[in-house]
Structure formats: structure tokens, C-alpha cells
Amino acid sequence: MRLARKSIAGAFFALAGCAGGVNFAGAKGVPALALLGGDFVATGPAGYCADRNASRPQTGFAILAPCAVLGVQNAPPAIFAMTTVQVGQTGSAIVAQDPAAFAAYLEGPSGPQLLSRTGDAGSVSISDVTQIGDQVTVHLVDEAPAAIDGAQQDEWRAFFDVAGRLVTIAVRGLDEAPLTQASGDALLSQTIRAIIGANAQQPASEI
């Protein structure tokens, strides 16, 4: 899986610098990917596809990238980045019952360790925690080595509940095409809307 992620990063570098899409033989991009046996659908904003090779549908994990990076002919999105979606099992929802308390927890001393991908609280600094309705978003910097080579240290993450499940979305640009505060916030919001919209309808059977 790590090799697949590296190849995505290399393709991303090429695509971010050109106006048109590119096609990569063997890529497995799909506009939407059913997770957890078809109970949930991972999808992104216009121009984004799910990577079937690097995603793990049975564990509720999906990687989204610009469709052209994954070999799908499509117009390039306005914002180039890598996005991950993690969906919990039924009953994992914890944000909507008290989103203010969830946001406060992230801002507290335990927040950095919870947000760290490696469990090392010392590698994480939190720039901003925002609660809007039943959603909590975080802008953080994680200095630990990223799973995708060349990924920027800034990350935008969202926590919210859908149909009794906790959903976590993480957005990162790459060092060659880093996201700004505005573009990171924008892509995170677009992905949240896409996920909520797709799962307001009857989920499709697993692709």
C-alpha cells in the first residue's frame, strides 16, 4: 500500500503543474466507493475519485485524490490535495451528542495525542479548533513522517456523525503544491458536504 501511495504522490506532482488530465495505466479510481459492505459511501467533491488500490473498504477507510491522478478522465478540481476518509462502525458516533465538549477535548492536553498519527503528542501542534453545529474541525501541524512521501505537515481534519457512525476526514496538500489556510478549509468543507450528501441517499452495493 505504501508503494501505491508513493505513486499517487508522484502523479499528483505532475498533474498539479499542468492544465489537463493525465492517465496512468493500472490506476483504480472510481467516483464513489462503498465501505463497510455497502453501508456507507465515500466520495469527494467534483474532480475527486476514490483510490480502490490504497483504500480499505471493509475497515471503513478510503483515500481520495484528483480523478486524473487515478487514471479517470475528468476535469481537474479547483484544489489539488490528498484526502482520507475513516468511518466507524454503527454506534461509534460521539460528536453530535455534545460537539462543544468534543471540541474542548481536542483543545485540551489530550488533543495532540488523539490527533497524532503516530501517537506522539510532541509531534503535533494545534493551530485552530472550530465547532459549527454538529461538526468539529481542526487545523494542525504534525511533524511526524507522513505515510505519503512529500505530504505537507499542515493537515485539516473534520469529525462528525452520519447515521450513527463517527466520520473523520483528513486533508493534506503536498510540499510541491501545499494547501493554504483558505484552500484547506474549503476542500475540507466540500468533502464534508459530499460525504453527507452521498449518505443521505440509499448506499450503493460495494463496487
N, C-alpha and C positions, 0 to 999 in steps of 0.2 A: 504493500500500500504506500509505503514511503516513496518508492520509485515513481508510482503513479502521480503522487502529489508533486514531486520534483518536475515531472514532465509538464504538468499543468502550469507550474510557475514559469518554466521556460517559454511555453506557448503564450502565456499572459504577457511576458515582456515583449514578444514580437507583435502581438495584437494591439497592445496599448499604444504603440508607436505608428500604427497605420490606420488608414481611414476605412478600409474594407475588411470583411471577414476572411478568415483562413480556415482551411480544412485539414485536420490531422487524422491520417489513416489509423484505424483501430480505436479511436476515441468512442466513448459510450455516453453521449449526452442525450438527455431526454427533458422535455419541457416540465414534466412533473414526475415525481417518484413516490409510489405508495410505500408507506412504512408500517411496521408492526403488523404484517399480514394483511394490509389493506385498510386498517382502521384510521390511518392518518395520511395526509398528502403533503409532501414537501415540494414547494415551488417558490420561485422568486419573482421579482419584478420583470418588466419587459426586457428581453435581451439576455436573461439568465436561464440556465438549464442545470439540472442535477447530474452529477457525475456518477454513473452506475458502477464504475470500477472501484472508486475510492469510498463510496457510501456503504453503509451497513444497515440495510432496511430492517432486518429483524431485530436490531437493537435500537431502532429509532433514530439513527444518525445519517445525515445527508450532507454532502458537500455541493455547494452551488458555485458556478463560475459563469463568465460570459459564454453564451452558447457557441460562438465561433471557436473559442478555445477548446471546446469539447467536440468539435467536428460537426456541429449543427449549423447549417447555413441560416443565418439570422442577422438582422441589423444589430450593430454593436450597441450596447447600452450606453447611457449617458455617463455612468460612473463605473469604472473598472475596479473590481475587488474580488476577494475570495470570501465566501460566506459559509458558515456551518450552521446546521440545524440539529438540535438534540431534543427529542420528545420522550417524555417519561411514560411509564405505564399508567393505566387507569387508576385514579386515586392519588396520583403524585402531585396534583395541583396544590400550591401553597401560597401563591401570590395574591389572588383575588380576595381571600378571606381577610387580609389586613396588609394591603400594599405599602402603607406608610411604615408599618413595623418592619416589613421586608427591606425597604429602602434604608431604614435606620440601622438594620443589622449589617448591611453592606458597608455603611459608612463607619461602623464601629471597628473595634480592634480585630474582630474575626473576619472582617470583609476581605482583606488581601489574601488570606489563606484560602477562603472559599473560591475566590476568583482566579487564583493561580492555577495554571495548567499542570504544574509540577508539584503543587503542594507547598512550595516555598514562598511564604508570605513576604520574605525580604526582597523578592524579585518584582513585586507588584506595587505600584503607586496609583492611587485612585484620583483622577482629575475631577470627576463630577458624577453625582448620582442624582437622577431625576425620576420623580414619580408623577405620572399623568394617568389619572383614572386607575385602572387595574393593571397598568403596565409600569415596570421599573426598568430604567435604562442606566447604563454605566459607561463612562469613558475612562479607560485605564491604560497604563503603560506596563507591559510585562517584559522584563529584560532577560527572562529565561529563553534558551534556544527554542525557536519555533519549529513545529512539525513540518512546515513548508519552508524550504530554503529561500531566503530573500524576503520573507514576510516582515513588514514593518512592526515595530514594537507597540505602537498605538493600536488599541482594539476598542470597538464599540460593541456592547453586549446588551441584550434585552431579555427580560424574564417576564413571562405572562402565562396565563392558563387558557387552555382551549379544551372544551368538552371533558373536564375533569383531569386533564394532563398538564404537567408543567412543561413549558416550551422555552428553550434557551436558544437565542440566535446570537452568533458572534460574527463580526465583520472586520476584516483587515485588508489594507492595501499591501502593496509590495514596495520595497525600497526604491525600485526603479519607477514606480508610479504610486507614491504614497497618497493616502486619503488626508484631506484637511478636516478640521472640526465640522465644517458645514457639510462636506460631502459624506463623511462618515455618518453623521446624524441622519442625512437624507436617505442614504441607502438602507440604513437600519429601519427607518420608518416605512420605506417602500416594501421591504421584505416582511415586516410585521403585517402590513395590510394584505400582502399577497397570501401569507400563510393563513390568516384569519378568514379571508375570502374563500380560499380553496376548501377550508374545512367547515365552512358554514353549509356546504352542499354535501351530498352523499359521497363519501370517499370512493375512489375507483379501486378495483381489484389490483393487486400488486403487479407491476409491469415485469 
